[in-house]
Amino acid sequence: MQLYDLDAAATRAINSLAGTSATVDFLMVWVSTIGVPLLVLAVAALWWRGADRPHNRHVLVATGLSFLLGLAINQLILLFVHRIRPYDGGVSRLLISPSADPSFPSDHATATFAIAAAFLLHGMRRIGGWFLAAAVLMVISRVYIGTHYVGDVLGGAATGVVAAMVVRTLYREGTHLDRLVTSIL
């Protein structure tokens, strides 16, 4: 079995559940549609929370940078990879409007995993765990609704994690720039 066959089979297995429950379909479309904006709002809302405000704010800035870097990396990948969507290839049944851009990597997976990884890499395990659970739900929803292959969301998740690792390495806590940015508001 080739890698594509395995990817298509996994995608079909998850997407085959679509259409069996109107409630689950609605929830998966809802998660897929507003999940990323809700997570971004949740991150932004944490700006004023916490006893160790400078550290929390450093993590929040690192999270935003991870999010943006992950999406920028995706744009570079799209210059070289032009994978068709699974619904265009007859692999999945689409529950939402079709997308005009290539399938790989998934921006939704990149964004949500960048957020979760940033929190986890900075030692904020409890909240990072919640964001990771939301990221997993997001990637399942993207395959369930038929807009991505499993490989697309795994690639996007990897991009998000790599972006968070790069930011963790380059954006250091306590630097002049960090103190300037985290002192806003």
N, CA, C and O of each residue as an XYZ file, in Angstrom:
740
protein
N       0.843     -1.177      0.000
C       0.000      0.000      0.000
C       0.892      1.245      0.000
O       1.795      1.365      0.828
N       0.640      2.153     -0.913
C       1.405      3.390     -0.987
C       0.931      4.370      0.074
O      -0.154      4.225      0.638
N       1.760      5.363      0.334
C       1.433      6.374      1.335
C       0.137      7.105      0.982
O      -0.692      7.358      1.857
N      -0.040      7.445     -0.297
C      -1.277      8.117     -0.702
C      -2.491      7.241     -0.410
O      -3.514      7.740      0.059
N      -2.389      5.949     -0.681
C      -3.516      5.041     -0.438
C      -3.877      5.007      1.047
O      -5.054      4.993      1.407
N      -2.869      4.993      1.892
C      -3.103      5.009      3.334
C      -3.758      6.323      3.757
O      -4.693      6.329      4.559
N      -3.265      7.427      3.217
C      -3.820      8.753      3.510
C      -5.278      8.836      3.058
O      -6.138      9.310      3.801
N      -5.549      8.374      1.843
C      -6.917      8.402      1.318
C      -7.831      7.496      2.130
O      -8.980      7.855      2.387
N      -7.342      6.325      2.541
C      -8.162      5.399      3.333
C      -8.494      5.997      4.700
O      -9.631      5.889      5.159
N      -7.520      6.621      5.350
C      -7.769      7.254      6.646
C      -8.748      8.422      6.499
O      -9.622      8.628      7.342
N      -8.584      9.177      5.417
C      -9.488     10.307      5.151
C     -10.904      9.808      4.921
O     -11.855     10.355      5.479
N     -11.049      8.778      4.107
C     -12.381      8.192      3.844
C     -13.019      7.685      5.133
O     -14.213      7.883      5.359
N     -12.227      7.036      5.973
C     -12.764      6.479      7.217
C     -13.356      7.567      8.109
O     -14.445      7.397      8.658
N     -12.646      8.675      8.254
C     -13.160      9.770      9.093
C     -14.313     10.475      8.406
O     -15.339     10.744      9.031
N     -14.155     10.777      7.118
C     -15.191     11.498      6.381
C     -16.452     10.661      6.172
O     -17.527     11.221      5.958
N     -16.344      9.343      6.231
C     -17.527      8.485      6.042
C     -18.553      8.672      7.151
O     -19.716      8.299      6.994
N     -18.130      9.244      8.265
C     -19.056      9.521      9.365
C     -19.939     10.729      9.060
O     -21.003     10.884      9.659
N     -19.508     11.577      8.142
C     -20.281     12.767      7.767
C     -21.602     12.333      7.148
O     -21.659     11.420      6.324
N     -22.643     13.004      7.564
C     -23.960     12.694      7.023
C     -24.742     11.683      7.844
O     -25.914     11.438      7.556
N     -24.124     11.086      8.863
C     -24.838     10.104      9.680
C     -25.581     10.737     10.846
O     -26.492     10.126     11.404
N     -25.203     11.952     11.219
C     -25.872     12.666     12.310
C     -25.859     14.157     12.000
O     -24.794     14.760     11.862
N     -27.024     14.738     11.892
C     -27.121     16.170     11.609
C     -26.482     16.994     12.730
O     -25.893     18.044     12.471
N     -26.597     16.525     13.959
C     -26.030     17.243     15.095
C     -24.505     17.237     15.035
O     -23.870     18.276     15.215
N     -23.919     16.069     14.783
C     -22.461     15.981     14.698
C     -21.956     16.773     13.489
O     -20.939     17.461     13.575
N     -22.668     16.674     12.369
C     -22.288     17.459     11.189
C     -22.265     18.943     11.525
O     -21.309     19.644     11.194
N     -23.314     19.421     12.180
C     -23.395     20.828     12.558
C     -22.227     21.215     13.463
O     -21.589     22.245     13.248
N     -21.948     20.393     14.471
C     -20.864     20.697     15.403
C     -19.500     20.702     14.710
O     -18.665     21.563     14.989
N     -19.278     19.760     13.823
C     -17.992     19.701     13.118
C     -17.811     20.891     12.174
O     -16.713     21.438     12.069
N     -18.869     21.288     11.496
C     -18.796     22.472     10.634
C     -18.550     23.707     11.506
O     -17.749     24.571     11.152
N     -19.233     23.783     12.626
C     -19.081     24.911     13.552
C     -17.646     24.990     14.071
O     -17.046     26.065     14.055
N     -17.088     23.866     14.532
C     -15.717     23.832     15.035
C     -14.750     24.260     13.939
O     -13.847     25.063     14.174
N     -14.945     23.721     12.751
C     -14.063     24.019     11.631
C     -14.128     25.489     11.230
O     -13.122     26.075     10.831
N     -15.299     26.073     11.336
C     -15.509     27.446     10.890
C     -15.033     28.483     11.904
O     -14.343     29.434     11.538
N     -15.396     28.307     13.169
C     -15.062     29.356     14.139
C     -14.038     28.932     15.183
O     -13.746     29.692     16.106
N     -13.490     27.730     15.050
C     -12.518     27.243     16.026
C     -11.275     28.107     16.131
O     -10.862     28.459     17.236
N     -10.672     28.456     15.002
C      -9.447     29.267     15.038
C      -9.725     30.650     15.624
O      -8.991     31.072     16.518
N     -10.749     31.380     15.166
C     -11.015     32.683     15.790
C     -11.287     32.583     17.301
O     -10.871     33.457     18.061
N     -11.977     31.533     17.731
C     -12.233     31.367     19.164
C     -10.936     31.133     19.942
O     -10.763     31.664     21.038
N     -10.037     30.347     19.380
C      -8.762     30.104     20.062
C      -7.923     31.374     20.122
O      -7.271     31.642     21.132
N      -7.935     32.153     19.050
C      -7.198     33.423     19.047
C      -7.780     34.362     20.112
O      -7.032     35.023     20.834
N      -9.097     34.420     20.208
C      -9.730     35.241     21.255
C      -9.374     34.740     22.648
O      -9.138     35.540     23.553
N      -9.333     33.422     22.827
C      -8.965     32.850     24.127
C      -7.535     33.234     24.499
O      -7.260     33.566     25.652
N      -6.626     33.189     23.528
C      -5.239     33.596     23.783
C      -5.197     35.079     24.145
O      -4.547     35.460     25.119
N      -5.879     35.912     23.374
C      -5.881     37.362     23.628
C      -6.458     37.689     25.005
O      -5.977     38.596     25.684
N      -7.483     36.952     25.409
C      -8.120     37.205     26.702
C      -7.181     36.925     27.875
O      -7.384     37.448     28.970
N      -6.168     36.113     27.654
C      -5.217     35.780     28.718
C      -4.208     36.891     28.991
O      -3.426     36.794     29.936
N      -4.214     37.945     28.176
C      -3.245     39.033     28.321
C      -3.286     39.655     29.720
O      -2.249     40.050     30.253
N      -4.459     39.740     30.305
C      -4.626     40.402     31.599
C      -4.727     39.422     32.765
O      -5.023     39.832     33.887
N      -4.490     38.161     32.522
C      -4.676     37.122     33.527
C      -3.326     36.643     34.070
O      -2.302     36.711     33.390
N      -3.357     36.164     35.293
C      -2.206     35.463     35.844
C      -1.409     36.262     36.847
O      -1.321     37.488     36.777
N      -0.830     35.530     37.783
C      -0.021     36.152     38.821
C       1.337     36.578     38.277
O       1.847     37.637     38.642
N       1.919     35.770     37.417
C       3.222     36.082     36.827
C       2.998     36.728     35.459
O       3.276     36.136     34.417
N       2.489     37.951     35.497
C       2.073     38.630     34.269
C       3.184     38.768     33.227
O       2.913     38.516     32.052
N       4.421     39.153     33.578
C       5.467     39.258     32.531
C       5.708     37.920     31.815
O       5.836     37.890     30.591
N       5.770     36.813     32.572
C       5.984     35.505     31.939
C       4.781     35.127     31.075
O       4.941     34.679     29.939
N       3.583     35.309     31.618
C       2.375     34.978     30.846
C       2.328     35.772     29.545
O       2.005     35.232     28.487
N       2.649     37.040     29.633
C       2.619     37.870     28.430
C       3.708     37.459     27.439
O       3.494     37.508     26.228
N       4.865     37.056     27.944
C       5.912     36.547     27.050
C       5.386     35.335     26.289
O       5.570     35.235     25.076
N       4.738     34.420     26.991
C       4.196     33.215     26.352
C       3.130     33.592     25.326
O       3.069     32.992     24.253
N       2.305     34.561     25.637
C       1.262     34.984     24.701
C       1.853     35.611     23.441
O       1.367     35.363     22.338
N       2.893     36.417     23.598
C       3.560     36.991     22.421
C       4.212     35.874     21.611
O       4.121     35.860     20.383
N       4.864     34.942     22.294
C       5.484     33.810     21.604
C       4.424     32.983     20.874
O       4.680     32.464     19.788
N       3.257     32.863     21.460
C       2.160     32.134     20.822
C       1.728     32.831     19.540
O       1.544     32.185     18.508
N       1.566     34.145     19.603
C       1.192     34.904     18.407
C       2.251     34.810     17.322
O       1.927     34.671     16.143
N       3.508     34.886     17.713
C       4.591     34.767     16.738
C       4.636     33.367     16.124
O       4.903     33.218     14.932
N       4.377     32.352     16.932
C       4.341     30.968     16.433
C       3.229     30.793     15.418
O       3.423     30.175     14.371
N       2.069     31.335     15.730
C       0.901     31.303     14.860
C       1.249     31.933     13.506
O       1.002     31.341     12.455
N       1.825     33.137     13.545
C       2.157     33.858     12.308
C       3.279     33.178     11.531
O       3.211     33.083     10.305
N       4.300     32.709     12.220
C       5.403     32.027     11.543
C       4.914     30.736     10.889
O       5.304     30.427      9.763
N       4.071     29.987     11.578
C       3.534     28.751     11.000
C       2.775     29.017      9.712
O       2.945     28.297      8.729
N       1.947     30.036      9.710
C       1.185     30.365      8.503
C       2.101     30.888      7.392
O       1.841     30.644      6.214
N       3.163     31.601      7.754
C       4.131     32.064      6.750
C       4.875     30.874      6.129
O       5.103     30.845      4.919
N       5.245     29.911      6.948
C       5.892     28.706      6.429
C       4.956     27.987      5.470
O       5.391     27.495      4.428
N       3.677     27.923      5.814
C       2.703     27.293      4.911
C       2.680     27.976      3.546
O       2.583     27.307      2.517
N       2.769     29.291      3.537
C       2.755     30.010      2.263
C       3.977     29.653      1.417
O       3.884     29.576      0.192
N       5.110     29.439      2.063
C       6.309     29.001      1.338
C       6.117     27.585      0.780
O       6.496     27.303     -0.356
N       5.532     26.710      1.579
C       5.281     25.338      1.129
C       4.351     25.339     -0.077
O       4.538     24.561     -1.012
N       3.345     26.216     -0.055
C       2.374     26.279     -1.155
C       2.996     26.727     -2.476
O       2.407     26.528     -3.538
N       4.179     27.331     -2.413
C       4.874     27.684     -3.648
C       5.354     26.433     -4.391
O       5.557     26.467     -5.605
N       5.533     25.343     -3.665
C       6.099     24.124     -4.242
C       5.147     22.929     -4.254
O       5.322     22.010     -5.055
N       4.158     22.931     -3.389
C       3.241     21.796     -3.269
C       1.834     22.261     -3.632
O       1.316     23.220     -3.059
N       1.232     21.574     -4.580
C      -0.112     21.942     -5.049
C      -1.019     20.712     -4.995
O      -1.401     20.171     -6.032
N      -1.351     20.284     -3.811
C      -2.169     19.094     -3.626
C      -3.648     19.447     -3.773
O      -4.126     20.418     -3.187
N      -4.363     18.652     -4.561
C      -5.791     18.907     -4.726
C      -6.534     18.504     -3.454
O      -6.063     17.679     -2.671
N      -7.672     19.090     -3.279
C      -8.511     18.784     -2.127
C      -9.099     17.378     -2.274
O      -9.309     16.915     -3.395
N      -9.363     16.701     -1.169
C      -9.883     15.331     -1.274
C     -11.247     15.246     -1.962
O     -11.557     14.238     -2.598
N     -12.057     16.288     -1.838
C     -13.357     16.260     -2.518
C     -13.184     16.392     -4.028
O     -14.001     15.875     -4.791
N     -12.122     17.084     -4.471
C     -11.840     17.179     -5.904
C     -11.302     15.865     -6.459
O     -11.442     15.575     -7.647
N     -10.685     15.077     -5.584
C     -10.139     13.788     -5.986
C     -11.110     12.636     -5.787
O     -10.747     11.478     -5.992
N     -12.343     12.942     -5.389
C     -13.340     11.904     -5.183
C     -13.133     11.079     -3.923
O     -13.685      9.986     -3.796
N     -12.347     11.593     -2.997
C     -12.052     10.850     -1.776
C     -13.036     11.185     -0.657
O     -13.358     10.323      0.161
N     -13.514     12.424     -0.613
C     -14.380     12.840      0.492
C     -15.647     13.526     -0.008
O     -15.741     13.977     -1.149
N     -16.600     13.581      0.893
C     -17.855     14.299      0.663
C     -17.755     15.618      1.423
O     -17.524     15.616      2.632
N     -17.923     16.727      0.739
C     -17.726     18.055      1.319
C     -19.000     18.568      1.972
O     -20.074     18.527      1.373
N     -18.875     19.054      3.213
C     -20.023     19.603      3.941
C     -20.072     21.126      3.939
O     -21.051     21.716      4.395
N     -19.024     21.764      3.429
C     -18.965     23.229      3.391
C     -18.660     23.670      1.958
O     -18.508     22.835      1.066
N     -18.573     24.965      1.746
C     -18.214     25.483      0.425
C     -16.784     25.085      0.082
O     -15.930     25.010      0.965
N     -16.519     24.828     -1.203
C     -15.162     24.444     -1.606
C     -14.166     25.581     -1.408
O     -14.528     26.757     -1.408
N     -12.911     25.202     -1.240
C     -11.827     26.155     -1.054
C     -11.067     26.312     -2.361
O     -10.977     25.371     -3.149
N     -10.524     27.491     -2.589
C      -9.811     27.765     -3.837
C      -8.323     27.448     -3.748
O      -7.652     27.350     -4.775
N      -7.795     27.286     -2.529
C      -6.354     27.061     -2.396
C      -6.030     25.571     -2.267
O      -6.918     24.758     -2.009
N      -4.761     25.221     -2.446
C      -4.366     23.818     -2.340
C      -4.620     23.252     -0.935
O      -4.807     23.993      0.030
N      -4.620     21.939     -0.855
C      -4.990     21.236      0.362
C      -3.876     21.123      1.396
O      -4.149     21.127      2.597
N      -2.623     21.021      0.950
C      -1.511     20.771      1.870
C      -0.630     21.996      2.006
O      -0.276     22.622      1.007
N      -0.274     22.344      3.228
C      -0.717     21.859      4.529
C      -1.946     22.624      4.999
O      -2.279     23.679      4.458
N      -2.606     22.091      5.995
C      -3.804     22.724      6.535
C      -3.439     23.926      7.401
O      -2.724     23.788      8.394
N      -3.932     25.106      7.020
C      -3.700     26.311      7.826
C      -4.379     26.201      9.193
O      -3.837     26.669     10.194
N      -5.558     25.588      9.236
C      -6.267     25.432     10.513
C      -5.440     24.584     11.480
O      -5.318     24.916     12.659
N      -4.879     23.496     10.975
C      -4.042     22.635     11.818
C      -2.788     23.374     12.258
O      -2.382     23.275     13.416
N      -2.175     24.111     11.346
C      -0.967     24.868     11.678
C      -1.255     25.873     12.785
O      -0.525     25.944     13.773
N      -2.310     26.641     12.615
C      -2.646     27.681     13.588
C      -2.927     27.098     14.968
O      -2.391     27.575     15.968
N      -3.760     26.076     15.022
C      -4.159     25.540     16.324
C      -3.015     24.795     17.006
O      -2.863     24.883     18.224
N      -2.209     24.062     16.239
C      -1.079     23.363     16.850
C       0.040     24.325     17.231
O       0.764     24.063     18.191
N       0.200     25.420     16.515
C       1.187     26.431     16.906
C       0.814     27.015     18.266
O       1.680     27.219     19.116
N      -0.458     27.278     18.469
C      -0.929     27.816     19.747
C      -0.666     26.814     20.868
O      -0.068     27.157     21.888
N      -1.113     25.580     20.674
C      -0.941     24.562     21.718
C       0.537     24.324     22.017
O       0.936     24.266     23.180
N       1.344     24.187     20.976
C       2.769     23.906     21.162
C       3.473     25.050     21.879
O       4.351     24.810     22.707
N       3.104     26.278     21.576
C       3.735     27.421     22.237
C       3.512     27.364     23.750
O       4.444     27.565     24.528
N       2.293     27.094     24.153
C       2.013     26.994     25.592
C       2.763     25.818     26.210
O       3.361     25.956     27.277
N       2.733     24.671     25.551
C       3.391     23.488     26.088
C       4.906     23.668     26.166
O       5.520     23.279     27.159
N       5.516     24.250     25.135
C       6.966     24.461     25.136
C       7.419     25.473     26.180
O       8.583     25.479     26.582
N       6.505     26.323     26.616
C       6.838     27.303     27.649
C       6.423     26.824     29.043
O       6.393     27.609     29.990
N       6.107     25.553     29.160
C       5.832     24.966     30.471
C       4.445     25.210     31.022
O       4.190     24.932     32.194
N       3.546     25.723     30.206
C       2.179     25.957     30.672
C       1.319     24.752     30.261
O       0.504     24.825     29.341
N       1.536     23.644     30.980
C       0.956     22.360     30.580
C      -0.565     22.308     30.670
O      -1.222     21.746     29.794
N      -1.116     22.881     31.706
C      -2.571     22.776     31.869
C      -3.312     23.477     30.725
O      -4.153     22.871     30.062
N      -3.001     24.728     30.505
C      -3.677     25.456     29.430
C      -3.239     24.932     28.065
O      -4.039     24.878     27.131
N      -1.965     24.546     27.952
C      -1.489     23.950     26.717
C      -2.236     22.670     26.389
O      -2.512     22.390     25.222
N      -2.563     21.892     27.410
C      -3.345     20.669     27.204
C      -4.732     20.961     26.667
O      -5.233     20.247     25.800
N      -5.353     22.015     27.185
C      -6.680     22.405     26.677
C      -6.591     22.858     25.218
O      -7.430     22.497     24.392
N      -5.571     23.647     24.918
C      -5.396     24.087     23.528
C      -5.051     22.904     22.617
O      -5.463     22.879     21.457
N      -4.308     21.938     23.127
C      -3.993     20.745     22.340
C      -5.263     19.942     22.050
O      -5.447     19.455     20.934
N      -6.128     19.803     23.041
C      -7.397     19.097     22.822
C      -8.225     19.814     21.753
O      -8.828     19.174     20.891
N      -8.250     21.145     21.817
C      -8.978     21.923     20.802
C      -8.347     21.747     19.427
O      -9.059     21.669     18.426
N      -7.017     21.685     19.365
C      -6.316     21.499     18.085
C      -6.639     20.135     17.483
O      -6.862     20.021     16.278
N      -6.662     19.108     18.319
C      -7.005     17.766     17.833
C      -8.433     17.744     17.306
O      -8.701     17.166     16.253
N      -9.350     18.372     18.037
C     -10.737     18.460     17.564
C     -10.804     19.203     16.235
O     -11.563     18.821     15.344
N     -10.016     20.259     16.105
C      -9.999     21.031     14.864
C      -9.564     20.162     13.689
O     -10.217     20.163     12.646
N      -8.467     19.420     13.846
C      -7.971     18.639     12.709
C      -8.928     17.509     12.353
O      -9.090     17.173     11.180
N      -9.552     16.932     13.349
C     -10.563     15.902     13.053
C     -11.716     16.520     12.280
O     -12.220     15.928     11.325
N     -12.133     17.715     12.696
C     -13.256     18.367     12.013
C     -12.929     18.675     10.560
O     -13.799     18.562      9.696
N     -11.691     19.063     10.275
C     -11.309     19.412      8.901
C     -11.355     18.196      7.974
O     -11.695     18.321      6.797
N     -11.016     17.037      8.501
C     -11.110     15.804      7.703
C     -12.566     15.351      7.641
O     -13.047     14.944      6.584
N     -13.258     15.420      8.759
C     -14.658     15.011      8.837
C     -15.516     15.754      7.817
O     -16.340     15.143      7.136
N     -15.325     17.080      7.708
C     -16.165     17.870      6.798
C     -15.726     17.741      5.340
O     -16.384     18.265      4.441
N     -14.608     17.040      5.109
C     -14.201     16.705      3.746
C     -13.259     17.664      3.060
O     -13.006     17.519      1.865
N     -12.731     18.640      3.777
C     -11.902     19.647      3.120
C     -10.406     19.321      3.117
O      -9.643     19.937      2.373
N      -9.978     18.351      3.947
C      -8.564     17.982      4.011
C      -8.369     16.481      4.090
O      -9.221     15.752      4.597
N      -7.227     16.033      3.577
C      -6.737     14.684      3.825
C      -6.142     14.646      5.237
O      -5.797     15.686      5.798
N      -6.028     13.460      5.798
C      -5.355     13.300      7.088
C      -3.916     13.811      6.983
O      -3.425     14.461      7.906
N      -3.242     13.524      5.879
C      -1.865     13.997      5.689
C      -1.748     15.504      5.688
O      -0.728     16.049      6.109
N      -2.777     16.181      5.221
C      -2.769     17.653      5.216
C      -2.762     18.211      6.632
O      -2.018     19.142      6.940
N      -3.599     17.633      7.493
C      -3.680     18.137      8.865
C      -2.460     17.716      9.675
O      -2.027     18.450     10.564
N      -1.897     16.540      9.379
C      -0.657     16.146     10.052
C       0.490     17.060      9.633
O       1.308     17.451     10.466
N       0.554     17.401      8.343
C       1.569     18.332      7.861
C       1.401     19.709      8.480
O       2.381     20.343      8.870
N       0.163     20.172      8.570
C      -0.107     21.461      9.204
C       0.252     21.459     10.681
O       0.812     22.429     11.192
N      -0.071     20.365     11.367
C       0.283     20.253     12.786
C       1.802     20.313     12.953
O       2.308     20.983     13.854
N       2.518     19.614     12.087
C       3.983     19.625     12.154
C       4.532     21.028     11.912
O       5.464     21.456     12.593
N       3.963     21.740     10.952
C       4.396     23.112     10.679
C       4.177     24.001     11.902
O       5.040     24.805     12.255
N       3.022     23.852     12.545
C       2.735     24.644     13.742
C       3.695     24.357     14.877
O       4.142     25.276     15.562
N       4.015     23.090     15.082
C       4.946     22.709     16.151
C       6.347     23.217     15.839
O       7.024     23.743     16.723
N       6.787     23.071     14.607
C       8.120     23.571     14.214
C       8.190     25.086     14.410
O       9.186     25.601     14.918
N       7.149     25.789     14.014
C       7.128     27.248     14.191
C       7.251     27.608     15.669
O       8.001     28.518     16.024
N       6.525     26.905     16.527
C       6.598     27.178     17.967
C       7.993     26.887     18.512
O       8.476     27.598     19.393
N       8.640     25.849     17.993
C       9.998     25.514     18.430
C      10.996     26.594     17.998
O      11.893     26.955     18.761
N      10.838     27.102     16.784
C      11.721     28.166     16.292
C      11.540     29.424     17.134
O      12.518     30.051     17.540
N      10.289     29.789     17.393
C      10.022     30.981     18.207
C      10.562     30.788     19.617
O      11.142     31.714     20.182
N      10.385     29.619     20.190
C      10.883     29.329     21.547
C      12.397     29.515     21.605
O      12.936     29.978     22.611
N      13.073     29.154     20.528
C      14.525     29.268     20.470
C      14.981     30.710     20.260
O      15.964     31.139     20.864
N      14.283     31.458     19.415
C      14.750     32.791     19.022
C      14.196     33.947     19.847
O      14.871     34.963     20.015
N      12.979     33.808     20.364
C      12.358     34.900     21.120
C      12.540     34.613     22.609
O      11.797     33.830     23.200
N      13.529     35.252     23.194
C      13.925     34.960     24.566
C      13.207     35.859     25.566
O      13.009     37.053     25.338
N      12.835     35.256     26.652
C      12.168     35.988     27.727
C      13.154     36.901     28.451
O      14.299     36.524     28.701
N      12.690     38.111     28.785
C      13.492     39.045     29.559
C      14.393     39.952     28.749
O      15.073     40.805     29.321
N      14.421     39.795     27.431
C      15.227     40.694     26.605
C      14.579     42.082     26.598
O      13.437     42.251     27.025
N      15.325     43.060     26.108
C      14.773     44.419     26.029
C      13.495     44.437     25.190
O      12.494     45.031     25.590
N      13.532     43.785     24.030
C      12.354     43.726     23.161
C      11.187     43.047     23.868
O      10.053     43.521     23.790
N      11.456     41.943     24.556
C      10.406     41.223     25.271
C       9.792     42.101     26.361
O       8.569     42.157     26.492
N      10.614     42.776     27.129
C      10.090     43.652     28.194
C       9.257     44.787     27.607
O       8.235     45.172     28.177
N       9.699     45.329     26.454
C       8.958     46.400     25.799
C       7.577     45.916     25.348
O       6.565     46.564     25.612
N       7.553     44.780     24.673
C       6.295     44.256     24.130
C       5.358     43.817     25.252
O       4.157     44.084     25.190
N       5.883     43.156     26.264
C       5.010     42.626     27.332
C       4.530     43.688     28.310
O       3.652     43.418     29.129
N       5.091     44.887     28.237
C       4.654     45.955     29.152
C       3.485     46.766     28.578
O       2.942     47.636     29.259
N       3.104     46.488     27.349
C       2.000     47.210     26.736
C       0.705     46.914     27.472
O       0.402     45.754     27.750
N      -0.042     47.924     27.782
C      -1.303     47.820     28.525
C      -1.041     47.300     29.920
O      -1.976     47.142     30.705
